[in-house]
Every structure is written in C-alpha cells, then in structure tokens.
Amino acid sequence: MSKDLEEYNKKRDFEMTQEPKGKLKESNDSLRFVVQHHIASSEHYDFRLELNGVLLSWAVPKGPSYNTKDRRLAMKVEDHPFDYRNFEGTIPKDQYGGGTVMIWDEGTWHPLGDPEEGLAKGELKFKLEGSRLIGNWVLIRWKMKSDQKQNRWLLIKERDDYAKDHEGISEFNTSIRTGRSMEEIREDK
Ligand code: MN
C-alpha cells in the first residue's frame, strides 16, 4: 500500500462505509479534479486535484469564490484515492466524515509550472476546466510565524476573463454528476 493513502485507509472502516478503499491510479493522461460538497459535522467543499495517482485534497469551509478579493481558507487534508472522485452518497454517522457527499464539480486541471515545485514552495498555480469552476486559480500556503498549522492554505481566484465581483457559486446546489439535491442524495433517491 502506498504511504500516500495510509492515513486515508487508517481513518476508515470499509465494512461500514461505501467510500472507496485507497489504491493508486495506474496510468496518467490528463489530470482530473473534483469538488465534493460535504455536509458533515461542519459543512465544507472538498477540493481535490489528481497528482501521481492520488487526489491531493483540501477542505474549503466556504467553498471556492470567483471574486479575486476573496481568500478562501483551504485546510490540506490527507491524500484521497483517485476513485474517490466518483463517490457521492452518505457516510454513516459514526464513521470518519459522517454525513452527505455531493459531486459538486469535476473536470480537468492544468498546472501552470511544475506542480511538485509549486507544492513545495507553497504556491500552486493552475487552470481549471470544469463545468462550474473555470479559469486560473492559485493555492497559497498560509505563512505562519511558527511551524504549526502548516496545513493552512488559501484558495484564490486569479484575474482573468472568468473572474467576477461576487463569489458566483451559490446558485449551484445540485450534483454535477446526477443532478440530485443534497436531500435527494441523503435519502438515496
Ligand atoms: Mn470532507
């Protein structure tokens, strides 16, 4: 088992949850991204970028914003398996992340520059080609005085033709994959 997914697998009881068991994706063509709206103990959007066969993952409490002035807190969490991008449904209440997950947007992402270097430097620039998220964005690691809280990043829209003067995402409240509302997913309709 890849070390990358050890933490993911450790947190979950796959007898209890229908989320996929962590394994690496085998081939690399175009890089996929997914954003999953997750209503759990706290509501957030899980922003996931495919790299090296796994999904790099950040939890964004307020979700992405098209307004270049918004700096959205993005907590880096453990890598998720590539197949997680297909997960939509309910995680049992007593399990890690218990709640409802909606596939909110998906598509391809294109690193602007070397993504490994960007991650190491704490400034990852990229272009999204999704249905709801399009254009250039950047993830910047929050510089702290101490070594603590290294997992805090900011997700920011870069200036381009797609930028708006408001967040521009609140009208999207159904699954991009199945068209279902959060309630329909919760009730498994
Ligand atoms: Mn989540």
Residues whose N, C-alpha, C, O or C-beta is under 5 A from the ligand:
A	BS01	MN	H38 D46
